[in-house]
């Protein structure tokens, strides 16, 4: 097999991270529409991630946040987002680069994306056990964490 000089793996992940960026930017402007809400998992020690020492102590490698009813000051840039959330009644501000994101899931429409932070542009440090492929989460049984059941994007393409 020929060597991939185009780095399609990186290009595909960048494009799909753009979906997350666009969705969050829209939510920052207009709020969450309908029943939409998001589970976003990320590598807590990835370059550019900022969270309190308390949270870092609790979530040493990975953390999943929920953007639903109580969040504030959502700001989205080309490289990441900042959000205010409450943990045990304590307000916190988190800064998360898109390169640190491992998963994005909207359970209201059963849509999800899974990323490999190791091959994100500018992501030198990431978890060693990250999955290598960009995949789509089809459905999650009750009690299953986002990213645990993964299927190919082909399952969602229209057939002629």
C-alpha positions as CSV (number, residue, x, y, z in Angstrom):
1,X,0.0,0.0,0.0
2,X,1.3,3.5,-0.8
3,X,2.2,5.9,1.9
4,X,-0.6,8.5,2.7
5,X,1.2,11.8,2.0
6,X,-2.2,13.6,2.1
7,X,-2.9,12.5,5.7
8,X,-6.6,11.8,5.1
9,X,-6.9,10.7,8.7
10,X,-6.1,14.2,9.9
11,X,-8.2,15.9,7.2
12,X,-11.2,13.8,8.1
13,X,-10.9,14.5,11.8
14,X,-10.4,18.2,11.2
15,X,-13.6,18.3,9.1
16,X,-15.6,16.4,11.7
17,X,-14.2,18.7,14.5
18,X,-15.6,21.5,12.3
19,X,-19.1,20.0,12.8
20,X,-18.6,20.2,16.6
21,X,-17.2,23.8,16.3
22,X,-20.2,24.9,14.1
23,X,-22.8,23.3,16.4
24,X,-21.3,24.9,19.5
25,X,-20.9,28.3,17.8
26,X,-24.6,28.2,16.9
27,X,-25.6,27.2,20.5
28,X,-23.4,30.1,21.8
29,X,-25.4,32.5,19.6
30,X,-28.9,31.2,20.0
31,X,-29.0,28.6,22.8
32,X,-29.9,24.9,22.6
33,X,-32.8,24.3,20.2
34,X,-35.5,21.8,21.0
35,X,-34.4,18.8,23.0
36,X,-30.8,19.0,21.8
37,X,-28.0,18.6,24.4
38,X,-24.5,17.3,24.3
39,X,-22.0,15.0,26.0
40,X,-18.5,16.0,25.2
41,X,-15.6,13.9,26.4
42,X,-12.0,15.2,26.3
43,X,-8.5,14.5,27.4
44,X,-7.9,16.6,30.6
45,X,-4.1,16.8,30.2
46,X,-4.1,17.6,26.5
47,X,-2.2,20.8,25.5
48,X,-4.4,23.9,26.0
49,X,-7.0,22.4,28.3
50,X,-7.6,24.6,31.4
51,X,-9.6,23.4,34.4
52,X,-9.3,23.7,38.1
53,X,-6.8,21.6,40.1
54,X,-9.8,20.1,41.9
55,X,-11.4,18.9,38.6
56,X,-8.0,17.7,37.3
57,X,-7.5,15.7,40.5
58,X,-10.9,14.0,40.0
59,X,-10.5,13.5,36.2
60,X,-6.8,12.8,35.7
61,X,-7.1,11.5,32.1
62,X,-10.5,12.1,30.6
63,X,-13.7,13.9,31.5
64,X,-17.2,14.1,30.0
65,X,-19.2,17.3,30.4
66,X,-22.9,17.7,29.6
67,X,-24.2,20.9,27.9
68,X,-27.9,21.0,28.6
69,X,-29.8,23.1,31.2
70,X,-27.2,24.9,33.2
71,X,-24.2,26.3,31.5
72,X,-23.1,29.9,30.8
73,X,-20.6,32.0,28.9
74,X,-20.1,29.6,26.0
75,X,-17.5,31.1,23.8
76,X,-16.3,29.3,20.6
77,X,-13.1,30.1,18.7
78,X,-11.4,28.4,15.7
79,X,-9.3,26.3,18.0
80,X,-11.6,25.5,21.0
81,X,-14.3,26.6,23.3
82,X,-14.8,28.0,26.8
83,X,-17.8,27.2,29.0
84,X,-19.0,27.8,32.5
85,X,-20.4,24.8,34.3
86,X,-21.3,23.9,37.9
87,X,-19.7,20.9,39.7
88,X,-21.1,20.1,43.1
89,X,-22.6,23.6,43.3
90,X,-19.2,25.2,42.5
91,X,-19.0,27.3,39.3
92,X,-16.0,26.4,37.1
93,X,-14.8,27.7,33.8
94,X,-13.3,25.1,31.4
95,X,-11.2,25.8,28.3
96,X,-11.2,22.9,25.9
97,X,-9.3,22.9,22.6
98,X,-11.0,20.9,19.8
99,X,-7.8,18.9,19.5
100,X,-8.5,17.5,23.0
101,X,-12.0,16.3,22.2
102,X,-12.5,12.6,22.1
103,X,-16.2,12.3,21.7
104,X,-19.3,14.4,20.9
105,X,-22.8,12.9,21.4
106,X,-26.3,14.4,21.1
107,X,-28.6,11.8,22.6
108,X,-31.7,13.7,21.5
109,X,-31.1,12.6,17.9
110,X,-28.7,9.7,18.6
111,X,-25.8,11.4,16.8
112,X,-22.2,11.1,17.8
113,X,-18.6,11.5,16.7
114,X,-15.5,9.9,18.1
115,X,-12.0,11.4,17.6
116,X,-8.4,10.4,18.2
117,X,-6.7,13.3,20.0
118,X,-3.3,11.8,19.1
119,X,-3.7,12.8,15.4
120,X,-5.3,16.2,16.0
121,X,-3.2,19.1,14.7
122,X,-1.1,20.5,17.5
123,X,-2.0,17.7,19.9
124,X,1.4,16.3,21.0
125,X,0.1,14.8,24.3
126,X,-3.0,12.6,24.4
127,X,-4.2,9.4,25.9
128,X,-2.4,6.3,24.8
129,X,-5.6,4.2,24.4
130,X,-7.5,6.5,22.1
131,X,-9.2,4.9,19.2
132,X,-7.5,5.4,15.8
133,X,-10.5,5.9,13.6
134,X,-13.1,8.6,13.2
135,X,-16.4,6.8,13.8
136,X,-20.1,7.6,14.4
137,X,-22.1,6.5,17.5
138,X,-25.4,5.0,16.4
139,X,-27.3,4.3,19.6
140,X,-26.5,3.9,23.2
141,X,-28.4,1.5,25.5
142,X,-29.4,3.0,28.9
143,X,-26.3,3.3,31.1
144,X,-23.8,3.1,28.3
145,X,-21.3,5.9,28.0
146,X,-20.9,7.8,24.8
147,X,-18.4,6.2,22.4
148,X,-18.9,2.7,23.7
149,X,-21.0,1.4,20.8
150,X,-19.6,2.7,17.5
151,X,-20.6,2.0,13.9
152,X,-19.4,3.2,10.6
153,X,-20.7,6.5,9.1
154,X,-21.9,4.4,6.1
155,X,-24.8,3.3,8.1
156,X,-26.3,6.8,7.9
157,X,-25.7,7.5,4.2
158,X,-28.8,7.5,1.9
159,X,-28.8,4.5,-0.4
160,X,-29.8,5.1,-4.1
